[in-house]
Amino acid sequence: MLFSGKTKRMFYFCWLVYFTSYIGRLNFTSSMPSLISLGILDHKQAGIITMAFFITYGSGQLINGYLGDKISPRLMIFFGLFLAGITNCMMSLESTFQSMLFFWGLNGYLQSMIWPPLIRIFAQQFAGKDKEEASIRIVSSLAAGTIVSLLSSAIILRFLSWKWVFLFASGLLCLVALLWFFQYPHVAQPIAKEAREQASSLPWRQGLACLFIPVMIHGAIKDGMTSWIPTYITERFFASPSFSLLLTVLIPCMKLFGASLAELADHYFHGNKSRSIFCFWLADSLFLILFRCAGRWNVLFSTILFALATASVMALNTIYVNIIPLRFQQMGRVAFVSGLLNAIAYLGSALTTFSSGIIVEKWGWDVTVSFWCGMTIMALAFSAVEIHKQY
């Protein structure tokens, strides 16, 4: 790792914040099989609640992406993390569809206050290669947060009720929020000189529009489809909810591997992001098609195939949301561009989560997985058209 001294401390502090945020956003997905099996929610209602999270998170990325370039990262992250802890607590106290829809949707907006100021910190307080290094390495917090969320939820569901899944996340979110607020002044450092320099004519809109559809589809896979995998395993293979969660730990492990693949591809293609994007979409399409055709044979084989598809899409996520926005630092739009691309990704997540719930109810899992495959092939076609462009 390139970091040293105060820069290293700031990175690990940001890592802790993003790690914790994932525990407070994935616990509903972990609880879905139990909530459905207990009759508290049906597939359609669970899909609507998850969709609400993605919609508010995505729209919040637009708002907080704009604000993230202007408001103190210390305040934005504190309020986002602490209030997200409160909404998680409320989820444990309420068990009606309407109340869960409201509080989980609110949680989505509060969670959207965290990433834009983090990427701004990387752009402004890290120098040279440390900027991109931090943007890639932070993905490990996502993977670790996902693993801890799944494992802790599996253990809690095994011995306690689903309500304790939200209470555990609530306590952790509030604790880390307070730690961030009081310790931030001790680890923050002055903005690097190069971050204060303004470019007079950086065409920040150029090239972004052509990314919108592939970014939306990548979000559909990264979060929309992944939200249904524990339920898919439970219903397809008649597994218990806790066993399904333990098995899906493979998926975040492959997410971490995917971020490393993005870094390797960047070196192999000499910084040509469009070629890297095409290769990862090709791999993702192949793995999902195999998942559709052969995934029903064995529960472990099915999970491995989807995990490999997730690795490919996580490499895409690293390029789309973590690296490309750094190109817009000199215009002071790092947080905004990252927020914009994240918003589009989570629009795809919301639409896929909701539509998948409806398709499962009406036509079953085979048609649902075919729908997922069709979307990845569409993204592959778009990336093939754009393969000669430089991002």
Secondary structure, 3 states (H helix, E strand, C coil): CCCCHHHHHHHHHHHHHHHHHHHHHHHHHHHHHHHHHCCCCCHHHHHHHHHHHHHHHHHHHHHHHHHHCCCCHHHHHHHHHHHHHHHHHHHHHCCCHHHHHHHHHHHHHHHCCCHHHHHHHHHHHCCCCHHHHHHHHCHHHHHHHHHHHHHHHHHHHHHCCCHHHHHHHHHHHHHHHHHHHHHHHHHCCCCCHHHHCCCCCCCCCCCCHHHHHHHHHHHHHHHHHHHHHHHHHHHHCCCCHHHHHHHCCHHHHHHHHHHHHHHHHHHHCCCCHHHHHHHHHHHHHHHHHHHHHHHHHCHHHHHHHHHHHHHHHHHHHHHHHHHHHHHHHHHCCHHHHHHHHHHHHHHHHHHHHHHHHHHHHHHCHHHHHHHHHHHHHHHHHHHHHCCCCCC
